[in-house]
Amino acid sequence: MSGFDVHLADARRSRSLIFFVAVGAALLLTVGFLISRDQSDPRLSAQAQTDRAEQIETAADTAQPPLSSEATPDDQSRFDTPQAQVMSEHALFTNADVRPEVQSRDVTVRRGQTFASVLADAGANRIDAARAINALDPLFSARLLRAGQDLTLFFETPTASELHLAAATDAPVAETRLAGFSFRPDQERTLTVSRDGDGQFHAREATASLQREVVRVTGEVSSSLYLSAIELGATDRVVFELANILGFAVDFRTVQPGDPFDVVFERFVNSRGETVRTGNILYVVFDGRGEPLEYFRYEMEDGEVGYYTGEGESAQRLLMRMPINGARISSSFGMRFHPVLNRNRPHNGTDFAAPRGTPVMAAGAGIIERANRFGSFGNYVRIRHSNGYETAYAHLNGFASGIRSGSRVQQGQIIAYVGTTGRSTGPHLHYEVHLNGNPTNPMSLDLPTGRRLEADELSDFMSARDQLIEIRDSAPPALDATEAAPFLTADNAGDA
């Protein structure tokens, strides 16, 4: 006998076979249960879609479109992660059946496009686009979308479970659908719209956290006041406001190299120290031809804001000498040889040559008497002011929104844009001032100030003035100290 028991071996093989059959059956039942649960449990699908919406919002926060060189939003590092990396690293689910593939597309709004057409051109269906735009409306009106705006659109593919269910029910299913979008309407806000588990869209807003600084630019005019201030750290907006403050008392034709200036203003920076925007000018000194001009920003109890001398006299006057910035005088008031009529005749205004589209401001507060086409003047605006003064603006390219006969305007408000309509040889503003019906040279007017602070207001103003002087003396230069000129104060402006 070999010692090998055939009956015993058969028994062992039978028991092993039974064991493996039982284990296999259990595994098959478990897999079947999981598959049926994925397809039949709506709560799992809803939760998956809700988590997917959170994925899109997270991706929108971390994958913004490239910013222009002028935009410097807060916390730029949040937007440095590539979108593909964000999508691949965001392991939202372990079950691929309920994990959609999300793709992003960067688009730029073209001229003539609407929000709906942008989404439709990218592949969104009309219903999804309408729902998404409607969700955004409380935070941003679709009518405000402008050409050049960058958007990041998110699209998702159906999940394996959704495709299986559609095939089982013969229901149509799109290859991709809108999952959301994100964009920055300005330098401080990010707006995101995302789809939730029920297929509805929701919008949210993220605002950058900015730090306020008070800085100073001080130096002397080189080629121009504009370029000199910019080189020392001012912005276009600051220089524009500076021109408005000084425009009542300064004839900018007389500004010469070597004229000293000093400006203290607010700016708001992000966590990387980049300027996002500038705020108010707090203090100004300019020493041109004559006595140095020094103005302090002061807000009254009723909220009215103005700029005043150290004695409480307003910088603002009844009319501005020049209702336009960045222009040169091409023709003065008085007799001249008319370039179109080829004969001498009175020129009852002052011409300012400027590029087409340059904003034109109301020289003073008043009521518009006329805003339409007016013979050889082309597009024309006439404003009635107090004390018998009227101003007129001619050869305009077009009118600003809301400018029509009977409407009231404030001093410095944009009313129109430079053009060359009517009898004109090139883009320029023809500006007239009439006093009691008689034409007057706007560059030689000695106009009264807007107001002078009363005795009961002076004590509060003096206190605010002294605080601004302390702020001025402690304000750092807008640029590095080694790059900026020495500080200029009102006390030594005449000696600089």
RAKA-V579070 format. One line per field, one symbol per residue. phi: phi as a letter, one per 40 degrees, with the letter a starting at -180 (. if undefined). A space follows every 50 residues. Layout:
phi: ???
This chain:
phi: .cgccccccccccccccccccccccccccccccccccccbcccccccccc cccccccccccbbccdcccccbccfdccbccdcccdccccccbcbccbbc cbbbbcbbccdgcbcccccccchcccccccccccccdcbacccccbdgcc bbbbbbccccccccccccbfccbccaacbiaaabcacbbbbbbaccccgc bbbabbbccbbcbbbbbaibcbcacccccccchcbdccccccccccccbb cccccbdhccaabbacabbcccgcccabbccbaabbbbchccbbbbcabc ccgcbabbcccgccccbdbccbcabgbbccacchcacccbcfacacbcab bbcacdgccbbccacibccaaacafccgcabbbcbcggcbbbbbgccabc cgcadgccbbcgccbabcaacgcabicabcbbbbbfgbcbcccbcbcccc abccdccccccccccccccccdcbccccbddccccccbbccbcccc
